[in-house]
Amino acid sequence: MAAPPDPLALRVTARLAAAATAGAPGARRALREVVVRLPAALARRRPLPPHVEAATRLLERHAPARPSGRGPA
C-alpha cells in the first residue's frame, strides 16, 4: 500500500510550479525532471512506521522558516 502524499513535498512542488510559470531560471527544467520521475517515486513510496511519522510531523511543525529559494520549507 502506498503512503499518502507528503504535505511538505506538495508545498515544495507547488512552489516549483509557480516559479516555472513565472519564468524562474531552471525552474521549468527542474519541474520537467520531477514530472518524469514522479510515477516511479510514487510507486515506491511506503508508509512510515507510526512513531516515525509522528516524529516527522513534530519536526515539520517546529522547523524554522527558510528564506525563499533556499530549499524545502
Backbone as CSV, one residue per row, in Angstrom:
resi,resn,N_x,N_y,N_z,CA_x,CA_y,CA_z,C_x,C_y,C_z
1,MET,0.839,-1.173,0.000,0.000,0.000,0.000,0.888,1.240,0.000
2,ALA,0.599,2.190,-0.847,1.382,3.412,-0.938,1.026,4.369,0.188
3,ALA,2.011,5.171,0.565,1.801,6.165,1.617,1.009,7.343,1.058
4,PRO,0.323,8.072,1.926,-0.386,9.264,1.456,0.617,10.339,1.027
5,PRO,0.200,11.295,0.214,1.123,12.345,-0.230,1.695,13.113,0.956
6,ASP,2.942,13.484,0.843,3.614,14.241,1.884,3.302,15.726,1.716
7,PRO,2.736,16.375,2.731,2.375,17.794,2.603,3.565,18.694,2.268
8,LEU,4.726,18.404,2.840,5.905,19.219,2.554,6.296,19.082,1.084
9,ALA,6.298,17.865,0.576,6.644,17.650,-0.829,5.650,18.353,-1.743
10,LEU,4.384,18.325,-1.372,3.370,19.010,-2.179,3.593,20.519,-2.185
11,ARG,3.941,21.092,-1.025,4.194,22.543,-0.961,5.405,22.935,-1.794
12,VAL,6.480,22.166,-1.677,7.699,22.470,-2.424,7.447,22.344,-3.927
13,THR,6.707,21.327,-4.330,6.394,21.137,-5.745,5.505,22.266,-6.254
14,ALA,4.562,22.705,-5.438,3.708,23.826,-5.839,4.538,25.093,-6.031
15,ARG,5.502,25.324,-5.155,6.382,26.494,-5.315,7.213,26.388,-6.588
16,LEU,7.690,25.186,-6.874,8.464,24.976,-8.096,7.608,25.240,-9.324
17,ALA,6.364,24.764,-9.306,5.449,25.007,-10.431,5.181,26.500,-10.596
18,ALA,5.014,27.209,-9.494,4.791,28.660,-9.573,6.021,29.358,-10.143
19,ALA,7.197,28.929,-9.717,8.433,29.531,-10.230,8.593,29.251,-11.721
20,ALA,8.232,28.047,-12.141,8.316,27.703,-13.562,7.354,28.555,-14.374
21,THR,6.166,28.770,-13.856,5.175,29.606,-14.533,5.653,31.051,-14.632
22,ALA,6.355,31.508,-13.599,6.862,32.885,-13.582,8.138,33.040,-14.408
23,GLY,8.670,31.938,-14.922,9.859,32.012,-15.767,11.171,32.031,-15.009
24,ALA,11.183,31.533,-13.772,12.417,31.489,-12.987,13.454,30.612,-13.683
25,PRO,14.710,31.058,-13.720,15.752,30.277,-14.392,15.861,28.862,-13.826
26,GLY,15.839,27.885,-14.673,15.997,26.493,-14.264,14.748,25.834,-13.718
27,ALA,13.724,26.600,-13.390,12.539,26.021,-12.763,11.768,25.117,-13.715
28,ARG,11.669,25.518,-14.971,10.927,24.663,-15.932,11.621,23.331,-16.128
29,ARG,12.935,23.378,-16.253,13.678,22.127,-16.428,13.528,21.251,-15.184
30,ALA,13.660,21.852,-14.011,13.524,21.095,-12.765,12.132,20.480,-12.659
31,LEU,11.114,21.252,-13.001,9.745,20.736,-12.934,9.557,19.585,-13.926
32,ARG,10.107,19.729,-15.118,10.012,18.656,-16.120,10.674,17.383,-15.587
33,GLU,11.836,17.521,-14.933,12.516,16.353,-14.380,11.708,15.712,-13.248
34,VAL,11.046,16.525,-12.448,10.191,15.997,-11.376,9.043,15.191,-11.973
35,VAL,8.403,15.748,-12.988,7.248,15.082,-13.601,7.657,13.744,-14.216
36,VAL,8.832,13.687,-14.826,9.303,12.441,-15.441,9.537,11.364,-14.384
37,ARG,10.075,11.758,-13.236,10.427,10.781,-12.196,9.294,10.491,-11.209
38,LEU,8.270,11.297,-11.234,7.198,11.176,-10.242,6.508,9.806,-10.218
39,PRO,6.110,9.238,-11.350,5.416,7.939,-11.276,6.228,6.850,-10.573
40,ALA,7.518,6.768,-10.862,8.353,5.750,-10.217,8.503,6.041,-8.726
41,ALA,8.668,7.309,-8.373,8.819,7.665,-6.958,7.552,7.341,-6.179
42,LEU,6.396,7.654,-6.743,5.136,7.366,-6.062,4.905,5.865,-5.919
43,ALA,5.300,5.105,-6.923,5.119,3.653,-6.873,5.968,3.022,-5.770
44,ARG,7.092,3.642,-5.442,7.999,3.088,-4.429,7.719,3.589,-3.017
45,ARG,6.860,4.598,-2.879,6.574,5.133,-1.529,5.891,4.089,-0.665
46,ARG,6.288,4.043,0.565,5.676,3.144,1.540,5.366,3.946,2.800
47,PRO,4.344,3.539,3.535,4.021,4.253,4.780,5.177,4.148,5.776
48,LEU,5.384,5.223,6.514,6.370,5.202,7.598,5.740,4.535,8.813
49,PRO,6.566,3.947,9.679,6.020,3.441,10.933,5.382,4.611,11.689
50,PRO,4.319,4.361,12.445,3.600,5.448,13.125,4.493,6.352,13.979
51,HIS,5.467,5.782,14.689,6.323,6.613,15.545,7.226,7.531,14.712
52,VAL,7.651,7.074,13.551,8.489,7.905,12.672,7.627,9.004,12.048
53,GLU,6.433,8.665,11.625,5.502,9.655,11.062,5.210,10.753,12.083
54,ALA,4.962,10.371,13.335,4.675,11.360,14.378,5.877,12.266,14.624
55,ALA,7.068,11.701,14.660,8.283,12.496,14.868,8.519,13.443,13.694
56,THR,8.250,12.984,12.487,8.413,13.823,11.299,7.464,15.009,11.345
57,ARG,6.222,14.767,11.680,5.233,15.856,11.766,5.633,16.866,12.837
58,LEU,6.139,16.368,13.963,6.576,17.254,15.030,7.717,18.152,14.547
59,LEU,8.676,17.569,13.849,9.790,18.355,13.311,9.312,19.385,12.293
60,GLU,8.396,18.993,11.416,7.894,19.921,10.398,7.169,21.100,11.036
61,ARG,6.431,20.856,12.110,5.705,21.944,12.781,6.649,22.933,13.447
62,HIS,7.775,22.450,13.944,8.679,23.302,14.716,9.923,23.735,13.943
63,ALA,10.021,23.392,12.680,11.187,23.791,11.877,11.127,25.291,11.610
64,PRO,12.269,25.967,11.686,12.269,27.396,11.371,11.983,27.611,9.884
65,ALA,11.332,28.705,9.581,11.032,29.036,8.186,12.331,29.354,7.471
66,ARG,12.431,28.935,6.218,13.610,29.232,5.414,13.281,30.348,4.448
67,PRO,14.262,31.195,4.159,14.025,32.244,3.165,13.692,31.633,1.816
68,SER,12.926,32.332,1.012,12.525,31.852,-0.308,13.752,31.495,-1.145
69,GLY,13.643,30.358,-1.851,14.707,29.936,-2.732,15.847,29.219,-2.032
70,ARG,15.681,28.885,-0.760,16.754,28.256,0.000,16.436,26.815,0.367
71,GLY,15.681,26.101,-0.462,15.393,24.701,-0.201,14.012,24.504,0.372
72,PRO,13.676,23.238,0.736,12.331,22.936,1.231,12.049,23.617,2.567
73,ALA,10.827,24.035,2.713,10.377,24.612,3.985,8.885,24.579,4.063
